Amino acid sequence: METATFKVGGMTCGHCQRRVEDALKNIDGVSKATVNIEKSEVTVEYDYFRTSLSVLKKAIANAGYEV
Ligand SMILES: [Cu+2]
């Protein structure tokens, strides 16, 4: 299990938080995604045999946020 933290731009409220967390949790291999709104960060726990940093970043971007 690997942990990665991304700076995410554009998250302003609890709705954004949910959106980003759900987008990440829907990825096969992601076990945990936690947004810190004040820091504009998301921390992701993932299995690097099943997914990759580029897949995680793409999911955040597809949800409508800058990463
Ligand atoms: Cu929002």
PDB file of the backbone (N, CA, C, O) and the ligand in Angstrom, with CONECT records:
HET     CU  A 101       1
ATOM      1  N   MET A   1       0.848  -1.208   0.000  1.00  0.00           N
ATOM      2  CA  MET A   1       0.000   0.000   0.000  1.00  0.00           C
ATOM      3  C   MET A   1       0.874   1.245   0.000  1.00  0.00           C
ATOM      4  O   MET A   1       1.880   1.328   0.705  1.00  0.00           O
ATOM      5  N   GLU A   2       0.468   2.184  -0.794  1.00  0.00           N
ATOM      6  CA  GLU A   2       1.235   3.408  -0.997  1.00  0.00           C
ATOM      7  C   GLU A   2       0.360   4.602  -0.609  1.00  0.00           C
ATOM      8  O   GLU A   2      -0.861   4.540  -0.754  1.00  0.00           O
ATOM      9  N   THR A   3       0.963   5.681  -0.122  1.00  0.00           N
ATOM     10  CA  THR A   3       0.202   6.885   0.189  1.00  0.00           C
ATOM     11  C   THR A   3       0.749   8.044  -0.630  1.00  0.00           C
ATOM     12  O   THR A   3       1.959   8.257  -0.695  1.00  0.00           O
ATOM     13  N   ALA A   4      -0.157   8.792  -1.254  1.00  0.00           N
ATOM     14  CA  ALA A   4       0.250   9.959  -2.031  1.00  0.00           C
ATOM     15  C   ALA A   4      -0.606  11.148  -1.634  1.00  0.00           C
ATOM     16  O   ALA A   4      -1.790  11.002  -1.330  1.00  0.00           O
ATOM     17  N   THR A   5       0.011  12.336  -1.639  1.00  0.00           N
ATOM     18  CA  THR A   5      -0.734  13.562  -1.349  1.00  0.00           C
ATOM     19  C   THR A   5      -0.618  14.500  -2.540  1.00  0.00           C
ATOM     20  O   THR A   5       0.477  14.771  -3.033  1.00  0.00           O
ATOM     21  N   PHE A   6      -1.770  14.991  -2.994  1.00  0.00           N
ATOM     22  CA  PHE A   6      -1.796  15.930  -4.117  1.00  0.00           C
ATOM     23  C   PHE A   6      -2.334  17.277  -3.664  1.00  0.00           C
ATOM     24  O   PHE A   6      -3.217  17.354  -2.810  1.00  0.00           O
ATOM     25  N   LYS A   7      -1.796  18.324  -4.241  1.00  0.00           N
ATOM     26  CA  LYS A   7      -2.387  19.659  -4.136  1.00  0.00           C
ATOM     27  C   LYS A   7      -3.502  19.720  -5.166  1.00  0.00           C
ATOM     28  O   LYS A   7      -3.288  19.428  -6.343  1.00  0.00           O
ATOM     29  N   VAL A   8      -4.689  20.100  -4.721  1.00  0.00           N
ATOM     30  CA  VAL A   8      -5.819  20.164  -5.644  1.00  0.00           C
ATOM     31  C   VAL A   8      -6.408  21.567  -5.629  1.00  0.00           C
ATOM     32  O   VAL A   8      -6.745  22.096  -4.569  1.00  0.00           O
ATOM     33  N   GLY A   9      -6.528  22.163  -6.798  1.00  0.00           N
ATOM     34  CA  GLY A   9      -7.077  23.512  -6.909  1.00  0.00           C
ATOM     35  C   GLY A   9      -8.559  23.485  -7.246  1.00  0.00           C
ATOM     36  O   GLY A   9      -9.012  22.644  -8.023  1.00  0.00           O
ATOM     37  N   GLY A  10      -9.313  24.409  -6.661  1.00  0.00           N
ATOM     38  CA  GLY A  10     -10.717  24.568  -7.020  1.00  0.00           C
ATOM     39  C   GLY A  10     -11.699  23.985  -6.030  1.00  0.00           C
ATOM     40  O   GLY A  10     -12.910  24.122  -6.210  1.00  0.00           O
ATOM     41  N   MET A  11     -11.201  23.330  -4.976  1.00  0.00           N
ATOM     42  CA  MET A  11     -12.109  22.767  -3.971  1.00  0.00           C
ATOM     43  C   MET A  11     -12.498  23.870  -2.987  1.00  0.00           C
ATOM     44  O   MET A  11     -11.636  24.453  -2.329  1.00  0.00           O
ATOM     45  N   THR A  12     -13.797  24.151  -2.892  1.00  0.00           N
ATOM     46  CA  THR A  12     -14.217  25.265  -2.056  1.00  0.00           C
ATOM     47  C   THR A  12     -15.161  24.879  -0.929  1.00  0.00           C
ATOM     48  O   THR A  12     -15.321  25.645   0.021  1.00  0.00           O
ATOM     49  N   CYS A  13     -15.784  23.723  -1.007  1.00  0.00           N
ATOM     50  CA  CYS A  13     -16.786  23.373   0.013  1.00  0.00           C
ATOM     51  C   CYS A  13     -16.868  21.863   0.212  1.00  0.00           C
ATOM     52  O   CYS A  13     -16.135  21.098  -0.416  1.00  0.00           O
ATOM     53  N   GLY A  14     -17.762  21.453   1.084  1.00  0.00           N
ATOM     54  CA  GLY A  14     -17.927  20.042   1.370  1.00  0.00           C
ATOM     55  C   GLY A  14     -18.359  19.230   0.159  1.00  0.00           C
ATOM     56  O   GLY A  14     -18.078  18.036   0.055  1.00  0.00           O
ATOM     57  N   HIS A  15     -19.041  19.897  -0.743  1.00  0.00           N
ATOM     58  CA  HIS A  15     -19.481  19.237  -1.974  1.00  0.00           C
ATOM     59  C   HIS A  15     -18.273  18.839  -2.829  1.00  0.00           C
ATOM     60  O   HIS A  15     -18.191  17.719  -3.335  1.00  0.00           O
ATOM     61  N   CYS A  16     -17.352  19.773  -2.975  1.00  0.00           N
ATOM     62  CA  CYS A  16     -16.124  19.526  -3.733  1.00  0.00           C
ATOM     63  C   CYS A  16     -15.338  18.391  -3.087  1.00  0.00           C
ATOM     64  O   CYS A  16     -14.808  17.510  -3.764  1.00  0.00           O
ATOM     65  N   GLN A  17     -15.279  18.438  -1.761  1.00  0.00           N
ATOM     66  CA  GLN A  17     -14.571  17.418  -0.996  1.00  0.00           C
ATOM     67  C   GLN A  17     -15.126  16.033  -1.327  1.00  0.00           C
ATOM     68  O   GLN A  17     -14.373  15.111  -1.638  1.00  0.00           O
ATOM     69  N   ARG A  18     -16.461  15.899  -1.254  1.00  0.00           N
ATOM     70  CA  ARG A  18     -17.124  14.634  -1.560  1.00  0.00           C
ATOM     71  C   ARG A  18     -16.827  14.177  -2.982  1.00  0.00           C
ATOM     72  O   ARG A  18     -16.551  13.005  -3.239  1.00  0.00           O
ATOM     73  N   ARG A  19     -16.893  15.144  -3.901  1.00  0.00           N
ATOM     74  CA  ARG A  19     -16.716  14.851  -5.316  1.00  0.00           C
ATOM     75  C   ARG A  19     -15.328  14.258  -5.585  1.00  0.00           C
ATOM     76  O   ARG A  19     -15.185  13.266  -6.299  1.00  0.00           O
ATOM     77  N   VAL A  20     -14.328  14.884  -5.001  1.00  0.00           N
ATOM     78  CA  VAL A  20     -12.948  14.429  -5.210  1.00  0.00           C
ATOM     79  C   VAL A  20     -12.727  13.081  -4.518  1.00  0.00           C
ATOM     80  O   VAL A  20     -12.121  12.174  -5.088  1.00  0.00           O
ATOM     81  N   GLU A  21     -13.217  12.961  -3.303  1.00  0.00           N
ATOM     82  CA  GLU A  21     -13.039  11.703  -2.564  1.00  0.00           C
ATOM     83  C   GLU A  21     -13.740  10.545  -3.284  1.00  0.00           C
ATOM     84  O   GLU A  21     -13.180   9.457  -3.418  1.00  0.00           O
ATOM     85  N   ASP A  22     -14.967  10.790  -3.742  1.00  0.00           N
ATOM     86  CA  ASP A  22     -15.715   9.731  -4.435  1.00  0.00           C
ATOM     87  C   ASP A  22     -15.038   9.336  -5.750  1.00  0.00           C
ATOM     88  O   ASP A  22     -14.954   8.155  -6.086  1.00  0.00           O
ATOM     89  N   ALA A  23     -14.558  10.340  -6.485  1.00  0.00           N
ATOM     90  CA  ALA A  23     -13.894  10.053  -7.770  1.00  0.00           C
ATOM     91  C   ALA A  23     -12.702   9.129  -7.546  1.00  0.00           C
ATOM     92  O   ALA A  23     -12.445   8.228  -8.345  1.00  0.00           O
ATOM     93  N   LEU A  24     -11.977   9.358  -6.454  1.00  0.00           N
ATOM     94  CA  LEU A  24     -10.796   8.543  -6.168  1.00  0.00           C
ATOM     95  C   LEU A  24     -11.181   7.161  -5.637  1.00  0.00           C
ATOM     96  O   LEU A  24     -10.591   6.149  -6.015  1.00  0.00           O
ATOM     97  N   LYS A  25     -12.177   7.140  -4.758  1.00  0.00           N
ATOM     98  CA  LYS A  25     -12.577   5.863  -4.159  1.00  0.00           C
ATOM     99  C   LYS A  25     -13.179   4.914  -5.191  1.00  0.00           C
ATOM    100  O   LYS A  25     -13.182   3.698  -4.998  1.00  0.00           O
ATOM    101  N   ASN A  26     -13.691   5.475  -6.288  1.00  0.00           N
ATOM    102  CA  ASN A  26     -14.262   4.633  -7.344  1.00  0.00           C
ATOM    103  C   ASN A  26     -13.207   3.909  -8.165  1.00  0.00           C
ATOM    104  O   ASN A  26     -13.531   3.006  -8.937  1.00  0.00           O
ATOM    105  N   ILE A  27     -11.957   4.295  -8.007  1.00  0.00           N
ATOM    106  CA  ILE A  27     -10.885   3.660  -8.768  1.00  0.00           C
ATOM    107  C   ILE A  27     -10.512   2.330  -8.124  1.00  0.00           C
ATOM    108  O   ILE A  27     -10.326   2.242  -6.910  1.00  0.00           O
ATOM    109  N   ASP A  28     -10.407   1.318  -8.943  1.00  0.00           N
ATOM    110  CA  ASP A  28      -9.989   0.006  -8.468  1.00  0.00           C
ATOM    111  C   ASP A  28      -8.567   0.106  -7.915  1.00  0.00           C
ATOM    112  O   ASP A  28      -7.653   0.528  -8.624  1.00  0.00           O
ATOM    113  N   GLY A  29      -8.378  -0.277  -6.662  1.00  0.00           N
ATOM    114  CA  GLY A  29      -7.053  -0.226  -6.063  1.00  0.00           C
ATOM    115  C   GLY A  29      -6.905   0.878  -5.032  1.00  0.00           C
ATOM    116  O   GLY A  29      -5.931   0.905  -4.279  1.00  0.00           O
ATOM    117  N   VAL A  30      -7.887   1.805  -4.997  1.00  0.00           N
ATOM    118  CA  VAL A  30      -7.844   2.874  -3.992  1.00  0.00           C
ATOM    119  C   VAL A  30      -8.608   2.426  -2.757  1.00  0.00           C
ATOM    120  O   VAL A  30      -9.774   2.041  -2.850  1.00  0.00           O
ATOM    121  N   SER A  31      -7.950   2.475  -1.588  1.00  0.00           N
ATOM    122  CA  SER A  31      -8.626   2.040  -0.366  1.00  0.00           C
ATOM    123  C   SER A  31      -9.101   3.217   0.472  1.00  0.00           C
ATOM    124  O   SER A  31     -10.014   3.077   1.286  1.00  0.00           O
ATOM    125  N   LYS A  32      -8.476   4.389   0.272  1.00  0.00           N
ATOM    126  CA  LYS A  32      -8.835   5.526   1.108  1.00  0.00           C
ATOM    127  C   LYS A  32      -8.503   6.831   0.381  1.00  0.00           C
ATOM    128  O   LYS A  32      -7.464   6.945  -0.269  1.00  0.00           O
ATOM    129  N   ALA A  33      -9.392   7.803   0.500  1.00  0.00           N
ATOM    130  CA  ALA A  33      -9.131   9.135  -0.049  1.00  0.00           C
ATOM    131  C   ALA A  33      -9.684  10.163   0.920  1.00  0.00           C
ATOM    132  O   ALA A  33     -10.873  10.153   1.239  1.00  0.00           O
ATOM    133  N   THR A  34      -8.816  11.049   1.387  1.00  0.00           N
ATOM    134  CA  THR A  34      -9.222  12.039   2.378  1.00  0.00           C
ATOM    135  C   THR A  34      -8.810  13.436   1.940  1.00  0.00           C
ATOM    136  O   THR A  34      -7.629  13.704   1.718  1.00  0.00           O
ATOM    137  N   VAL A  35      -9.794  14.327   1.817  1.00  0.00           N
ATOM    138  CA  VAL A  35      -9.521  15.707   1.427  1.00  0.00           C
ATOM    139  C   VAL A  35      -9.338  16.574   2.663  1.00  0.00           C
ATOM    140  O   VAL A  35     -10.087  16.460   3.634  1.00  0.00           O
ATOM    141  N   ASN A  36      -8.333  17.442   2.614  1.00  0.00           N
ATOM    142  CA  ASN A  36      -8.177  18.506   3.603  1.00  0.00           C
ATOM    143  C   ASN A  36      -8.464  19.815   2.871  1.00  0.00           C
ATOM    144  O   ASN A  36      -7.623  20.324   2.130  1.00  0.00           O
ATOM    145  N   ILE A  37      -9.656  20.345   3.090  1.00  0.00           N
ATOM    146  CA  ILE A  37     -10.112  21.537   2.363  1.00  0.00           C
ATOM    147  C   ILE A  37      -9.221  22.747   2.659  1.00  0.00           C
ATOM    148  O   ILE A  37      -8.862  23.482   1.739  1.00  0.00           O
ATOM    149  N   GLU A  38      -8.865  22.959   3.910  1.00  0.00           N
ATOM    150  CA  GLU A  38      -8.057  24.131   4.283  1.00  0.00           C
ATOM    151  C   GLU A  38      -6.688  24.137   3.600  1.00  0.00           C
ATOM    152  O   GLU A  38      -6.174  25.188   3.218  1.00  0.00           O
ATOM    153  N   LYS A  39      -6.118  22.960   3.458  1.00  0.00           N
ATOM    154  CA  LYS A  39      -4.801  22.857   2.820  1.00  0.00           C
ATOM    155  C   LYS A  39      -4.909  22.654   1.316  1.00  0.00           C
ATOM    156  O   LYS A  39      -3.895  22.669   0.617  1.00  0.00           O
ATOM    157  N   SER A  40      -6.126  22.465   0.807  1.00  0.00           N
ATOM    158  CA  SER A  40      -6.340  22.145  -0.610  1.00  0.00           C
ATOM    159  C   SER A  40      -5.547  20.899  -1.009  1.00  0.00           C
ATOM    160  O   SER A  40      -4.877  20.870  -2.041  1.00  0.00           O
ATOM    161  N   GLU A  41      -5.642  19.884  -0.172  1.00  0.00           N
ATOM    162  CA  GLU A  41      -4.887  18.662  -0.429  1.00  0.00           C
ATOM    163  C   GLU A  41      -5.790  17.443  -0.341  1.00  0.00           C
ATOM    164  O   GLU A  41      -6.800  17.438   0.362  1.00  0.00           O
ATOM    165  N   VAL A  42      -5.396  16.412  -1.075  1.00  0.00           N
ATOM    166  CA  VAL A  42      -6.065  15.127  -0.900  1.00  0.00           C
ATOM    167  C   VAL A  42      -4.987  14.062  -0.688  1.00  0.00           C
ATOM    168  O   VAL A  42      -3.976  14.028  -1.389  1.00  0.00           O
ATOM    169  N   THR A  43      -5.228  13.207   0.285  1.00  0.00           N
ATOM    170  CA  THR A  43      -4.314  12.111   0.575  1.00  0.00           C
ATOM    171  C   THR A  43      -4.986  10.805   0.174  1.00  0.00           C
ATOM    172  O   THR A  43      -6.115  10.519   0.571  1.00  0.00           O
ATOM    173  N   VAL A  44      -4.268  10.024  -0.619  1.00  0.00           N
ATOM    174  CA  VAL A  44      -4.835   8.803  -1.184  1.00  0.00           C
ATOM    175  C   VAL A  44      -3.996   7.598  -0.790  1.00  0.00           C
ATOM    176  O   VAL A  44      -2.770   7.609  -0.898  1.00  0.00           O
ATOM    177  N   GLU A  45      -4.680   6.564  -0.333  1.00  0.00           N
ATOM    178  CA  GLU A  45      -4.022   5.294  -0.057  1.00  0.00           C
ATOM    179  C   GLU A  45      -4.376   4.347  -1.182  1.00  0.00           C
ATOM    180  O   GLU A  45      -5.554   4.109  -1.448  1.00  0.00           O
ATOM    181  N   TYR A  46      -3.368   3.802  -1.845  1.00  0.00           N
ATOM    182  CA  TYR A  46      -3.667   2.975  -3.017  1.00  0.00           C
ATOM    183  C   TYR A  46      -2.669   1.822  -3.145  1.00  0.00           C
ATOM    184  O   TYR A  46      -1.579   1.833  -2.574  1.00  0.00           O
ATOM    185  N   ASP A  47      -3.097   0.838  -3.917  1.00  0.00           N
ATOM    186  CA  ASP A  47      -2.273  -0.327  -4.203  1.00  0.00           C
ATOM    187  C   ASP A  47      -1.568  -0.094  -5.535  1.00  0.00           C
ATOM    188  O   ASP A  47      -2.214  -0.044  -6.582  1.00  0.00           O
ATOM    189  N   TYR A  48      -0.253   0.047  -5.498  1.00  0.00           N
ATOM    190  CA  TYR A  48       0.452   0.414  -6.735  1.00  0.00           C
ATOM    191  C   TYR A  48       0.534  -0.719  -7.744  1.00  0.00           C
ATOM    192  O   TYR A  48       1.031  -0.522  -8.853  1.00  0.00           O
ATOM    193  N   PHE A  49       0.061  -1.887  -7.382  1.00  0.00           N
ATOM    194  CA  PHE A  49      -0.030  -2.961  -8.375  1.00  0.00           C
ATOM    195  C   PHE A  49      -1.318  -2.836  -9.192  1.00  0.00           C
ATOM    196  O   PHE A  49      -1.429  -3.407 -10.276  1.00  0.00           O
ATOM    197  N   ARG A  50      -2.273  -2.097  -8.672  1.00  0.00           N
ATOM    198  CA  ARG A  50      -3.584  -2.016  -9.323  1.00  0.00           C
ATOM    199  C   ARG A  50      -3.896  -0.659  -9.928  1.00  0.00           C
ATOM    200  O   ARG A  50      -4.777  -0.549 -10.781  1.00  0.00           O
ATOM    201  N   THR A  51      -3.187   0.374  -9.498  1.00  0.00           N
ATOM    202  CA  THR A  51      -3.421   1.686 -10.099  1.00  0.00           C
ATOM    203  C   THR A  51      -2.130   2.491 -10.036  1.00  0.00           C
ATOM    204  O   THR A  51      -1.119   2.008  -9.527  1.00  0.00           O
ATOM    205  N   SER A  52      -2.160   3.721 -10.552  1.00  0.00           N
ATOM    206  CA  SER A  52      -0.929   4.518 -10.597  1.00  0.00           C
ATOM    207  C   SER A  52      -1.239   5.986 -10.341  1.00  0.00           C
ATOM    208  O   SER A  52      -2.396   6.407 -10.351  1.00  0.00           O
ATOM    209  N   LEU A  53      -0.183   6.752 -10.112  1.00  0.00           N
ATOM    210  CA  LEU A  53      -0.355   8.177  -9.839  1.00  0.00           C
ATOM    211  C   LEU A  53      -1.066   8.884 -10.981  1.00  0.00           C
ATOM    212  O   LEU A  53      -1.891   9.769 -10.753  1.00  0.00           O
ATOM    213  N   SER A  54      -0.744   8.489 -12.220  1.00  0.00           N
ATOM    214  CA  SER A  54      -1.368   9.181 -13.354  1.00  0.00           C
ATOM    215  C   SER A  54      -2.859   8.902 -13.421  1.00  0.00           C
ATOM    216  O   SER A  54      -3.637   9.772 -13.812  1.00  0.00           O
ATOM    217  N   VAL A  55      -3.269   7.683 -13.039  1.00  0.00           N
ATOM    218  CA  VAL A  55      -4.707   7.356 -13.010  1.00  0.00           C
ATOM    219  C   VAL A  55      -5.407   8.188 -11.932  1.00  0.00           C
ATOM    220  O   VAL A  55      -6.508   8.695 -12.147  1.00  0.00           O
ATOM    221  N   LEU A  56      -4.765   8.321 -10.783  1.00  0.00           N
ATOM    222  CA  LEU A  56      -5.348   9.092  -9.685  1.00  0.00           C
ATOM    223  C   LEU A  56      -5.519  10.556 -10.084  1.00  0.00           C
ATOM    224  O   LEU A  56      -6.564  11.161  -9.847  1.00  0.00           O
ATOM    225  N   LYS A  57      -4.472  11.111 -10.696  1.00  0.00           N
ATOM    226  CA  LYS A  57      -4.518  12.513 -11.122  1.00  0.00           C
ATOM    227  C   LYS A  57      -5.591  12.745 -12.172  1.00  0.00           C
ATOM    228  O   LYS A  57      -6.290  13.758 -12.156  1.00  0.00           O
ATOM    229  N   LYS A  58      -5.708  11.796 -13.078  1.00  0.00           N
ATOM    230  CA  LYS A  58      -6.698  11.910 -14.143  1.00  0.00           C
ATOM    231  C   LYS A  58      -8.115  11.935 -13.563  1.00  0.00           C
ATOM    232  O   LYS A  58      -8.974  12.675 -14.042  1.00  0.00           O
ATOM    233  N   ALA A  59      -8.351  11.125 -12.536  1.00  0.00           N
ATOM    234  CA  ALA A  59      -9.679  11.068 -11.917  1.00  0.00           C
ATOM    235  C   ALA A  59     -10.017  12.404 -11.255  1.00  0.00           C
ATOM    236  O   ALA A  59     -11.162  12.853 -11.302  1.00  0.00           O
ATOM    237  N   ILE A  60      -9.018  13.034 -10.638  1.00  0.00           N
ATOM    238  CA  ILE A  60      -9.237  14.342 -10.009  1.00  0.00           C
ATOM    239  C   ILE A  60      -9.544  15.389 -11.088  1.00  0.00           C
ATOM    240  O   ILE A  60     -10.463  16.196 -10.944  1.00  0.00           O
ATOM    241  N   ALA A  61      -8.767  15.359 -12.154  1.00  0.00           N
ATOM    242  CA  ALA A  61      -8.979  16.310 -13.254  1.00  0.00           C
ATOM    243  C   ALA A  61     -10.345  16.103 -13.895  1.00  0.00           C
ATOM    244  O   ALA A  61     -11.041  17.069 -14.207  1.00  0.00           O
ATOM    245  N   ASN A  62     -10.732  14.831 -14.094  1.00  0.00           N
ATOM    246  CA  ASN A  62     -12.026  14.517 -14.705  1.00  0.00           C
ATOM    247  C   ASN A  62     -13.193  14.958 -13.822  1.00  0.00           C
ATOM    248  O   ASN A  62     -14.285  15.233 -14.319  1.00  0.00           O
ATOM    249  N   ALA A  63     -12.956  15.024 -12.510  1.00  0.00           N
ATOM    250  CA  ALA A  63     -14.008  15.478 -11.601  1.00  0.00           C
ATOM    251  C   ALA A  63     -14.137  17.005 -11.661  1.00  0.00           C
ATOM    252  O   ALA A  63     -15.069  17.576 -11.093  1.00  0.00           O
ATOM    253  N   GLY A  64     -13.205  17.657 -12.347  1.00  0.00           N
ATOM    254  CA  GLY A  64     -13.313  19.103 -12.561  1.00  0.00           C
ATOM    255  C   GLY A  64     -12.376  19.959 -11.722  1.00  0.00           C
ATOM    256  O   GLY A  64     -12.618  21.152 -11.540  1.00  0.00           O
ATOM    257  N   TYR A  65     -11.297  19.351 -11.205  1.00  0.00           N
ATOM    258  CA  TYR A  65     -10.383  20.093 -10.342  1.00  0.00           C
ATOM    259  C   TYR A  65      -8.962  20.054 -10.892  1.00  0.00           C
ATOM    260  O   TYR A  65      -8.586  19.175 -11.667  1.00  0.00           O
ATOM    261  N   GLU A  66      -8.194  21.045 -10.458  1.00  0.00           N
ATOM    262  CA  GLU A  66      -6.806  21.138 -10.935  1.00  0.00           C
ATOM    263  C   GLU A  66      -5.885  20.365 -10.014  1.00  0.00           C
ATOM    264  O   GLU A  66      -5.955  20.497  -8.792  1.00  0.00           O
ATOM    265  N   VAL A  67      -5.029  19.567 -10.603  1.00  0.00           N
ATOM    266  CA  VAL A  67      -4.096  18.768  -9.811  1.00  0.00           C
ATOM    267  C   VAL A  67      -2.698  18.861 -10.420  1.00  0.00           C
ATOM    268  O   VAL A  67      -1.758  18.257  -9.903  1.00  0.00           O
TER     269      VAL A  67
HETATM  270 CU    CU A 101     -17.709  22.954  -3.623  1.00  0.00          CU2+
END
